[in-house]
Amino acid sequence: MEPIWITGAGTGIGKALALAYNEKGNTIILSGRKEDQLNEVATLLSNAYVLPLDVVNEEAITQAVAEVTAKFGRVDVLINNAGVSQRALVSETKNEVGRKLMEVNFFGSIHLTKTVLPLMQKSNTGSIIAMSSAAGKFGFPLRSYYAASKHALHGWYEALGLELKNTDIHVMVVCPGRITTDISK
């Protein structure tokens, strides 16, 4: 059974991915900030491991990767799905909002990937998935910082994919369109 680590696994796309991967008999590592939501999702799965994690906390990421390494020895699939959104005019959005979105949507994903990557390089296998958005390809009104954070993911993960092109570690950026989840509200 492959260990599949999903951040933002308590609701929305993360929860849906956990349910889908569960059907294939995988071990699902559920991470997110709200442990109660993760525990609720875990009750729907046959083989879940709940690991609360705030991706903006680099020390917590280091500890979480050490815990996953000790428990499973590897991560076969890392799905960086944790994210936050924003809905406001550029002229009305404070820079602190932009910094928060970049910390969660970009830096959180990047730091977790960089911390898990040595595990994958050791076995020369794995998949790293970054959940982006159509807003990562095109700007949308009222989503300036959200779009910017998702655009940044594209550049970084494309560079990583090119660096890993001669390995069996695969990198993918997923760009769903509008989906009705809590992040859309």
Salt bridges, closest charged atoms under 4 A:
GLU58 OE1 - HIS111 ND1 3.93
ASP76 OD2 - ARG74 NH2 2.91
ASP182 OD1 - LYS185 NZ 3.30
